[in-house]
Amino acid sequence: MTAIPVDSTRLAMPIGEAMFTQRSIRRFRPDPIPPADLRLCLEAAVRAPNGGNRQIARFLVLTDHAVIREFGALYREAWWAKRRDERGWTRPEDIPPEEKTYRAAAGLADEMKDAPCIVLALAEPPGWANSVIPAAQNLMLAARALGIGSVPTTLHPTVMDRVHALLGIPGDVTFHFCIPLGYPRGSFGPTRRRPTAETTFVNRWGTPPPWA
Ligand SMILES: Cc1cc2nc3c(=O)[nH]c(=O)nc-3n(C[C@H](O)[C@H](O)[C@H](O)COP(=O)(O)O)c2cc1C
């Protein structure tokens, strides 16, 4: 059987536009993502660099609403377990109003169960994260170019056995990211980052770059 060719020309958005407007999207419309678009995101993902070209990254794409609902409950539990460990927060009222990212992330923890699609980025042994992270970013940039929003998220050890059991993931396969995908409620837009003059050194730690 011959595979259907990949039409990478559909990812025609200038790379600068994709990278500079790829803010986290945590609220999604319910519309499903066409399978051809999902495939294009995955084709972009697997073209990323990876250690020794061993291609250990694996992707589990959830589109079945019943499965997403069950996974969403575990995601929510995991999100709150992380907050309890990190900050001692156990309920929405514990999140200070100025913690806007956490408040938005708490909203996603509630809404993950309704995401139209979730991609889990995983790895076969030896499970290296650094062979999966470039692929995850390629996937999210391709999604951005297709008008699909995303955000990389993680889980918590307390739910991992149940996630593996729910989705039939072998025990030796390592989880790295849970990436919801969907058309945004709200808009893409710029991100706020520290100036590179503060985060970049040249030749020796502490030496500022010429544009500082
Ligand atoms: C390793 C990692 C873990 C993250 N975990 C979460 C998460 O659990 N929930 C969430 O909503 N966003 C998560 N994010 C997204 C970050 O909050 C987001 O990238 C950061 O706040 C910058 O947001 P912006 O790109 O929209 O400016 C994670 C990002 C990374 C790289």
The ligand as a Gaussian input file, in Angstrom:
#p B3LYP/6-31G(d) Opt

LIG

0 1
 C        7.614000      21.846000      30.545000
 C        6.358000      22.673000      30.417000
 C        5.263000      22.375000      31.228000
 C        4.094000      23.121000      31.138000
 N        3.016000      22.757000      31.897000
 C        1.860000      23.411000      31.731000
 C        0.697000      22.965000      32.416000
 O        0.716000      21.972000      33.141000
 N       -0.463000      23.639000      32.214000
 C       -0.519000      24.722000      31.378000
 O       -1.605000      25.274000      31.214000
 N        0.570000      25.182000      30.713000
 C        1.757000      24.530000      30.861000
 N        2.859000      24.939000      30.160000
 C        2.788000      26.146000      29.313000
 C        3.492000      27.319000      29.993000
 O        2.716000      27.752000      31.086000
 C        3.690000      28.438000      28.957000
 O        4.537000      27.981000      27.935000
 C        4.314000      29.669000      29.586000
 O        3.503000      30.173000      30.623000
 C        4.503000      30.750000      28.538000
 O        3.244000      31.068000      27.990000
 P        3.087000      31.750000      26.572000
 O        3.888000      30.908000      25.618000
 O        1.624000      31.721000      26.278000
 O        3.649000      33.112000      26.672000
 C        4.031000      24.204000      30.224000
 C        5.124000      24.486000      29.390000
 C        6.255000      23.705000      29.465000
 C        7.408000      23.993000      28.515000

